[in-house]
Amino acid sequence: MKGEKMELLCSGKQMQEIDRYSIQEMKIPSLVLMERAALAVRDAVLRRWKPGGRIVAVCGSGNNGADGLAAVRLLSQAGCPAEAILAGSEEHETRECRLQREILVNLEIPVHRAAGDAYDKIRGAQILIDAVFGVGLSRNVKGTYARMIEAVNQADGQVVSVDIPSGVSADTGKVLGCAVNAAETVTFGFRKLGQILYPGAGCCGKLTVAEIGFAPVPGTLSEELAYTFVTEDLDGLPQREADSNKGSFGKTAVFAGCKNMAGAAALCGLSAYRAGAGLVRLVTEEENRMILQQLVPEAVMTTLERNRKERIAEALEWATVIVLGPGLGRSEEAGEEVRQVLEYGMKHPEKPVAADADALNLLSENPQWRIKGSGNLILTPHPGELSRLLGRSVEKLKEDFPGAVRDCAEKYGAVVVGKDSRTVVSEAEGPVFVNTSGNSAMAKAGSGDVLCGVIAGLLARGVPARSAAEYGAYVHGLAGDLWVREHGCQGMTAMDLSECLSRLWF
């Protein structure tokens, strides 16, 4: 559940509602908010500006453009050679944009319309302020606007974007035709989903959040906002009581590893231990026994060379937490194993089930298994697996990845952990969690097995399903960040990632 320390994230529409609420209901003058926004942009530009360099703001006709025009005024008054280029038409200007343009004219600060010589001014600027489109953009950029964005991207000067790089969807991070590539983005009030999700995140450069005086978010809207964790949120995890034993921290059964595919089972089981599980049982093929006993000597072993159903049933009865799928394969035997475990899990909602990898692929191939979860089913698909679960192309679901994750949660009645460059956790209702820890070094085979193990370890410690999914994604990313700080971005393996878990403070 959301707590006081979590960082709220909002969509473009939600940010517009916060703006409307502040101005219309709380009576905070829009020009006051605009002036404070412009001051934040001015400060960001001044940190980059070198004496003698020109500053050019490319402004649209909305309030984002008005912010850019106000920043030009403040920079000019600070002694910087600053001017503005208007990409929009005068008849489409908002009241605030018209007022800020008129102030510049009165102060004899240069204001130009988009024309041939305007592109020369863009090319020659040391600093460019991108104030063409704000968080309300919902259609592809075309015409003059597209040409201006292209000119900004081709220029040699550093770009500071106002609120969000023009051309990026604040809701999804999708590039709407074309988008500015900024060195820094100064955003207001909250980070936007489109600044966290890729490809939009890659357009933002350094992301600076400026507090400009919005009214406190009303409770009803606050409950709808997406959120992410900060390190202090780890304090919400249960502590290990001194008066305890291995049974106090759960018994995790990991159904993983087809013949000669021991690695996934090892990574998952070892990571469950490192996330705090008291006991781990690896349920796998006999051929994997030797390697697993070397890699995870602490684990109990159950092999399935004979009496498969009975041995699976015995392990299920033993467990308090169930993991299903890593390296399991897609054979007929694997399918029967997945079906048996899922059916058991649906009948025993007190035992959380985390399904990953081949369990997800088999689930997508067998629509007759579409048994709604009981609140304790966690699915952890990457985009390819999510595509198969939803019957939707990867390209289509990536247009709105949080929406696709929510759709999957609704379809299967589960907590869904959508693994991508930004991992998203969602249920069928309520806000989404967007993980902001982690890095590209973690894009390696086995990383997902580690994540599944972390989630299982947290479940074994008594963390509820949704929270275990969120904390699992966050801790998994923190382990990756720890490795990169020490070793750089290239050589990480999944075993390195698992090893880093034991050095975190959670």
C-alpha positions, 0 to 999 in steps of 0.5 A: 500500500502507498505510504508517506515516503513513496514518490507520486508519479502522474500522467499528463491528464492528472497533472492538468487536473492538479493545475486546474484544481490549484488555480480554479478551486484553491485560487492560486493565480496561474501567473504565480505558478508560471513565474515560479516555473519560469524561475526554475527554468532560468536557474537551470539555464544559468547553470549551463550558460557561459558568458557570451553565448546566446539563449533561444527559446522555441515556444508554442502557443500554449501555457508551456510556451508561456513558461518559455517566454517568461523564462526568456524575460527573466534571463534577459533581466539577468543580463543574458542575451535571450530571445524567443521564437514562436512556433505557434500561431497568434490566434491559437495563443492562450491568454497567458501566452499572449500576455507573456509575449506582450511583456517581451515586446514591451521590454524590447526583448526579441520575439520572432515568428518561425521562419527561415532565419529562425532556424539560423538562430536555433543553430547558433544558440549556446542554450536552447529552451524547448517550450513547444509542447507540454504534458497535454500533447496527445497527437503526433507532431507534424508541420512547422512544429516537427521542423522546429523540433528537428532543428533543435535536435540538429543544433549544437547548443544544449537543450533545456526542456520545459516540463517535458521534452516536446513530442513525448507523451506524458502518459506513456513515454511514447514519442509522438512522431518526433521529440526533442532530445534534451540535456535537462528537463525541468518538470513541475510538481511531480515526475510524469509517467512519460519521463520515467517510461522509455523511450520518453525517459531517454529524451529527458536528459537530467530530470529536475523536479521543481516545486512551484506551489501547486495546492496539495493533491486532493485525496481522491486524485492522490489515490489514482496516481502512480507511484515509485519507491525511495530508499526509505520505503525499505523500512516498511519491510518486516524485521527478523525477530530475534526469537525466531527460527528457520520455520518463522520465515516460510517454506518456499517450494520452487518448481523449476528446471527441466532436464539439464536446465538447472541454472534457473532453479539455482538462481531462483532458489538462491535468491529466495534465500538471500531475500530472507526465506527460511527454507527452500525446496527445489522441485526439479528433474533428477538430472539437475540434482548434482549441480543444484546441490553444489550451487544451492547446498542449503536447499531441500531437493525433490526430484521427479524421476518417478511418481511425479504427481505424488511428489509434486503434491507432497511438495505443495503440501509442505510449502507456504509459498510456491514458485512455478516456471523458471527453466521448466520447459514446455513439454507435456510433462511440464504442462501437467506440472503447471496445471497441477500446481495452479489448480492447487494454488487456486484451492489454497489461496493462503499459499501465494503462487509466483508464476514465471517464464515457461509457466506463463508460456504454458498458461497462454497456450492453454486457455482452459487454465484461465482460472482467476487468481485469489489475490495471491497469484503473481505473474512476472512476464517480460514483454514477449510473455505478456504479448502471448498472455494478452494475444497482443503484439509487443509493439502494440503493448509497448505503446502503453505498457502500464495499461497492458500490465493492468489488462493482464492483471484484470484478465487473470485476476493476478498481481502482474509484474511487467518486466521491461526497462521499467518494471510495472506492477499492477492489479486490476484496480488501483494505481500502478507501481513503476520501478525506478531502480535498476539499469541496463547491465541487468538485461542478462539471461537469468535476471528474471529468475533472480527477481522471481526468487526475491519476490518469493523470499519476501512472500515467505517473510509474510509480505503481502503479494502486491507489496512483495511484487513491488519491493521485489522489483525495487530490491532487485534493481538496487542489487543491480545498481550496487553491482554497477557502482562497483564494477561498471555496466558491462560484465554483470551475470545473474549470479553476480546480481543474486550475490549483491542481494546479500549486501543490501540492507533490506 
